[in-house]
Amino acid sequence: EELPVADGLTSDGAEAVAREEAERVVLTLDDGLDELHTLLQGLLSRPPRRAADAPPLGRWLREDLLLAAHREAGEVADRGARLLGLAKTTYRRRLDKALGSSVGPAGRPAEWAPVERCLERLTVLVDDPDEDLMRRCEGVLLREIVARLPGNTGLGSALLDVSPPTYRRRVAALEPETVEVG
């Protein structure tokens, strides 16, 4: 019998994610994004049934990516903002919020740890100053949510941790061929 580990996450999915992570060697940003996709697939292999049970994966992804970029940039805001493809003021505002988060990385379930490590590696792999790493990582998560939960705005928006109207706009903005990830 499969035991629940955290809302929307299962122990067998977590074990598969950990095995997959241990076997991967990341050489390029695209390899890193592929790894992120695989990890998120594992986490969403059995999505929660109700929005109230959905872990805020989008918030965790944004916060952990910001914190990873902050460390990789030597805590220099200009460099961190460029690393993620964000305006400096947006970066600072989001970073302040992530640093002040009451949950923080310690409040994440253990199954999230491989994703956090992947995000750390991604910040090291960015070599293009015009790369929008935040948008690309959020896009990986969004495409996986849409693939797992087509047409389920309530649950999808809860997982992405955005409002339903924002979720619908982001889904509509996806290119048609990218929606069919699976």
C-alpha positions as CSV (number, residue, x, y, z in Angstrom):
1,E,0.0,0.0,0.0
2,E,1.2,3.5,-0.9
3,L,1.6,5.8,2.1
4,P,0.9,9.5,1.8
5,V,4.0,11.5,2.6
6,A,2.6,15.0,2.2
7,D,-0.5,16.4,0.7
8,G,-0.4,15.4,-3.0
9,L,3.0,13.6,-2.6
10,T,3.5,9.9,-2.1
11,S,6.3,7.8,-0.7
12,D,6.8,5.7,-3.9
13,G,6.9,8.8,-6.0
14,A,9.5,10.4,-3.6
15,E,11.6,7.3,-3.8
16,A,11.5,7.3,-7.6
17,V,12.4,11.0,-7.7
18,A,15.4,10.3,-5.4
19,R,16.6,7.4,-7.6
20,E,16.2,9.5,-10.7
21,E,18.1,12.4,-9.2
22,A,21.0,10.2,-8.1
23,E,21.4,8.8,-11.7
24,R,21.4,12.2,-13.5
25,V,24.4,14.1,-14.6
26,V,23.6,17.7,-15.5
27,L,25.8,19.4,-18.0
28,T,23.7,22.2,-19.6
29,L,20.9,24.4,-18.7
30,D,18.6,22.4,-20.9
31,D,19.7,19.2,-19.1
32,G,18.9,20.9,-15.8
33,L,15.5,21.9,-17.0
34,D,14.9,18.3,-18.2
35,E,15.9,17.1,-14.7
36,L,13.5,19.6,-13.1
37,H,10.7,18.3,-15.4
38,T,11.4,14.7,-14.4
39,L,11.4,15.6,-10.7
40,L,8.2,17.5,-11.0
41,Q,6.6,14.6,-12.9
42,G,7.5,12.4,-10.0
43,L,6.0,14.8,-7.4
44,L,2.8,15.1,-9.5
45,S,2.5,11.4,-10.4
46,R,-0.5,11.3,-8.0
47,P,-1.8,14.9,-7.8
48,P,-4.2,15.8,-4.9
49,R,-7.9,15.6,-5.6
50,R,-8.8,18.9,-4.1
51,A,-7.3,22.4,-4.2
52,A,-7.4,22.6,-0.4
53,D,-5.0,19.6,-0.3
54,A,-2.6,21.0,-3.0
55,P,1.0,21.8,-1.9
56,P,2.0,25.3,-3.2
57,L,4.6,24.0,-5.6
58,G,4.8,27.3,-7.5
59,R,5.5,29.3,-4.4
60,W,8.1,26.8,-3.3
61,L,9.8,26.8,-6.7
62,R,9.8,30.6,-6.9
63,E,11.2,31.1,-3.3
64,D,13.8,28.3,-3.6
65,L,15.0,29.6,-7.0
66,L,15.3,33.1,-5.6
67,L,17.2,31.9,-2.6
68,A,19.5,29.7,-4.8
69,A,20.2,32.7,-7.1
70,H,20.9,34.9,-4.1
71,R,23.5,32.5,-2.8
72,E,25.0,31.9,-6.3
73,A,25.3,35.7,-6.9
74,G,27.2,36.1,-3.7
75,E,24.2,37.9,-2.2
76,V,24.6,40.8,-4.8
77,A,21.1,41.8,-5.9
78,D,22.2,43.0,-9.4
79,R,23.8,39.7,-10.2
80,G,20.9,37.7,-8.7
81,A,18.4,39.6,-10.7
82,R,20.4,39.1,-13.9
83,L,20.7,35.4,-13.1
84,L,17.0,34.9,-13.0
85,G,16.0,37.4,-15.7
86,L,14.2,39.7,-13.3
87,A,14.2,43.5,-12.9
88,K,16.3,44.4,-9.9
89,T,13.3,45.9,-8.0
90,T,11.2,42.8,-8.7
91,Y,14.1,40.6,-7.6
92,R,14.6,42.5,-4.3
93,R,10.9,42.6,-3.5
94,R,10.5,38.8,-4.1
95,L,13.7,38.0,-2.3
96,D,12.7,40.0,0.7
97,K,9.4,38.0,0.7
98,A,11.2,34.7,0.3
99,L,13.7,35.5,3.1
100,G,10.8,36.5,5.4
101,S,8.7,33.5,4.5
102,S,7.4,31.8,7.7
103,V,7.6,28.4,6.1
104,G,11.0,28.6,4.4
105,P,12.9,25.6,3.0
106,A,12.7,23.8,6.4
107,G,8.9,23.7,6.1
108,R,9.0,21.8,2.8
109,P,8.3,18.0,2.7
110,A,11.4,15.8,2.2
111,E,10.1,14.9,-1.3
112,W,10.8,18.5,-2.3
113,A,14.6,18.4,-1.4
114,P,15.7,17.0,-4.8
115,V,13.8,19.8,-6.6
116,E,15.6,22.3,-4.3
117,R,19.0,20.8,-5.2
118,C,18.1,20.9,-8.9
119,L,17.2,24.6,-8.6
120,E,20.6,25.2,-7.0
121,R,22.3,23.5,-9.9
122,L,20.3,25.5,-12.4
123,T,21.5,28.8,-11.1
124,V,25.1,27.6,-11.7
125,L,24.3,26.6,-15.2
126,V,23.0,29.9,-16.5
127,D,25.5,31.3,-18.8
128,D,23.4,33.8,-20.8
129,P,22.8,37.1,-19.1
130,D,19.4,37.4,-21.0
131,E,18.2,34.0,-19.8
132,D,14.9,34.2,-17.9
133,L,15.4,31.3,-15.6
134,M,12.5,32.1,-13.4
135,R,10.1,32.1,-16.3
136,R,11.5,28.9,-17.7
137,C,11.3,27.0,-14.4
138,E,7.8,28.2,-13.8
139,G,6.9,27.1,-17.3
140,V,8.2,23.6,-16.7
141,L,6.0,23.4,-13.6
142,L,3.0,24.9,-15.4
143,R,3.3,22.5,-18.4
144,E,3.4,19.5,-16.0
145,I,0.4,20.7,-14.1
146,V,-1.5,21.2,-17.3
147,A,-0.5,17.8,-18.6
148,R,-1.6,16.1,-15.3
149,L,-4.7,18.2,-14.8
150,P,-6.1,19.5,-18.1
151,G,-9.0,21.8,-17.6
152,N,-8.8,21.8,-13.8
153,T,-8.2,25.5,-13.1
154,G,-8.9,25.3,-9.3
155,L,-6.4,22.6,-8.6
156,G,-3.9,23.9,-11.1
157,S,-4.0,27.4,-9.7
158,A,-3.6,26.0,-6.2
159,L,-0.5,23.9,-7.2
160,L,1.0,26.9,-9.1
161,D,0.0,29.1,-6.1
162,V,-1.6,31.8,-8.3
163,S,-5.2,33.0,-8.6
164,P,-7.4,31.2,-11.1
165,P,-7.5,34.1,-13.5
166,T,-3.7,34.3,-13.5
167,Y,-3.5,30.5,-14.0
168,R,-5.9,30.7,-17.0
169,R,-3.8,33.5,-18.5
170,R,-0.6,31.5,-18.1
171,V,-2.1,28.4,-19.6
172,A,-3.5,30.4,-22.5
173,A,-0.1,31.9,-23.1
174,L,1.5,28.4,-23.5
175,E,2.3,27.4,-27.0
176,P,-0.1,24.6,-28.1
177,E,2.7,22.0,-28.6
178,T,4.1,22.6,-25.2
179,V,0.8,21.9,-23.4
180,E,1.0,18.3,-24.4
181,V,3.9,17.4,-22.1
182,G,3.6,13.9,-20.6
